[in-house]
């Protein structure tokens, strides 16, 4: 049996001649598209730049997150850093800190906390292993005694690397001891990034069987 073919001059033949190049071009475009997708899939992850705020961009604001909180960091006047913490539900806390290292004031629905430094904070630093600083202050609040002197002892234990997703930062491990008069009321270590002016993690009961760490896991620019 012979297959039927259209006469050379027929309309079917003309449509075949017109459609053929179109199909050929479509196939070429499809192949090129597949090739582009294949090449993109083979590119290393590092080619796709991660959003890692740095010392040069941190002043524009950035966000730190973990499974339970989202913290928005804003550079304020001088060495003051404003942080707005969002927790589960509608809970929110606003913190003003000295260079992101220790809190000067905290405000939330359930807390109103502030201190008045008696020491010259400009003398804190430069941070390096073994550096020690003592910050004297008054705790401000309706239930605080005006004549009670507090202190915050800062000791730099060393420097290490800290990862937030694909972003890595050099941090100082700083031991913080808070005293009311001669009574020790709090002790912990913080992992502090001078580039970001932010505390990235807090270590409680360090060196004991009860040691645990509260840390951030992700970072991105505030504009995202």
N, C-alpha and C positions, 0 to 999 in steps of 0.2 A: 504494500500500500504506500502510495506517495503522500507525503505531507503537502497540504495545500500552501502555496505561497502567493502573496499578493503581487499583482502585476507591478512592474517597475514604476509606472506612472500613476498608480492608483493612490487614493487619499490615505489608505492604510499604510502604504509604503512611505508616503511623505511624513506621516505622523511618527513612524518608526525612526526615520532619519532625524526628526526633530528631537524625539525623546531620548535617543541613544546618548548624545553628548551630555544632556542634563543628568542622566543617571550616572554617567562616567564621572562628571564633576562632583556629584553628590557623594559617590563612593570615595573619591580622593579626599574631600573635606572630612568625611567620617574617619578615614584612616589617619589623617593628620591630627584630628581631635583625639583619637585613641592614643596616638603616639605621645601627644602632649601630656595627657593624663598619666600615661605610663611613666614618663620621665619625671613628672611631679611626684609620683608615688615613690620613686627611687631617691629623691633628694633627701639628704640628712635633715633631721629635725632642726639642727642649728641654723640652717638656712632661713627658717621662718623665725625671725627675731622675737624673743620673748619680751614682754612688757616688764622691764626691771627698772624701777625708779632708782636714781643714783644721787650722789651728792650734788650734781648739777641740776637735777630736775625735782628733787624732793620738796623744794620750797613751793612748788606748784600744787602740792597736795598728793596724797596717795592713800590707798586702802589696804589694811591688813585684815585677814579673815582666818577663822577656824570654824569648826562645826557648830559652835555655839555663839559666836559673836562676829560682828563686823565693826571695825574701827576706822574712822576717817580722820586722817592727820592733816592739820593745817598749821603752817608756820605763821606765828603771830609776831608781835613787836619784840625786837631784841632776841633773847634766848628763850622766849616763851613759846611753847607748842600747845595748841588747842587740839584735843582729841574728842570726838563724839563717838561713843560706844553704843551700838545697837545690839540688844540681846533678844532672846525669844519673845515673841508677842510684840507689845508696844513699849517694853522697857528700854529706857535710854539714860545714858549717863554722860555728862560733860566734864572733862578733866583739863585742867591747866597745869602744865608741868615745866620744870626747868630743863630745857633742851631734851625733853623726852626721857630724862634719867630718873627723876623722882617727882612725885606729885606736890604741887603747891596748893591746889584746890580741887575738890570733887563735888559735883552737884547732881543729884538725882531726886526722884520722888521720895526716896527713903533715907537720903544722906545729904548732909550739908557739912563739908569739911574744908578747912583752910588753915594754912600756917603762915606765920610771919617770920622770915629768916632774920636772924641776928648777925649772921656771918656774911662776909662779902662773897657772893656767889661767883663773881668774876674771877676769883682766885682758884676755882675748881678747874683742874687740868694743868698741863696736857695729860691725857690719859696714857698711861704706860704701866707695864707690869711692876707691881710693888708700890705704886703710888697710893697714898692714903690722904684722905680729907675728912675733916670733922665739921659738920654744919650744925650750928646751934640755931634753935628756933623756938617760937611760942606757938602752941596750938590754939587756934581761935574757935570759940564755940561757947554757947550759953552755959555749958556744964564744965568748962575748963577753968582752972585757977590761973589768974593772970600772972602769978609769981612762980609758976612751974616752968622750969627750963627743960626743954627737950633737946635731943641731939641725934643726928644721923651720921653714922660712921661709914665711909665709903672706902673699900680696899680693892684695888685692881689685882685679881689673882692671875690673869693671863689673857692671851688673845687666841681666838680660834675661828673656824669657818662655820657659817650657818646657812642652811639652804631653805629657801621658800619656793617650792616648786622648782622651776628651772633657774631661778635667781639665787646667786650666792653672795654673801656679805661677810666681811670681816667684823667680828664682834669682840667686845671685851667682856670677860666674866668678872662681875663686880659684886663683892659681898656687901650687903647693906644691913647694918645693925641699928635699930631704933631704940633709944633709951628715954625714959622719963626720969629725969634726975640721974640717979645711979642704977635705976631698975631697968633691966632689959625687957622690952615689951614685944619686939619683933626681930626676926632674923631671916634673911633669904639671900639668894644670889640671883642676879639678873644677867641676861645676855643682851648687851647694849650695842647698837650700831651707831657710831658717830657720824657716818655718812648720811644716814636717814634721820638722825636724832630721834631714835625710837627704841624702846625696849621690846625685843622680839620674843623673849621667853623669861619666865620666872621659875626658879628652882627652890622648892621648899624642903625643909628637913634634910639638907644636903649632907651626904656622908653617913646617913643613918638608914636603917631598914625601911623607914617610912618615906624615904625620898620620892618626890614626884615632881613633874614638870608641867607647867601650863604654858603653851606656846602657840604662836601663829603658824599657819601652814601655807598661806597664799598671800601674794602681794600684787597690786596693779596700780596704775596711775589713777588718780581721782577722776580724770576726764572720761574714763571708759565706763 
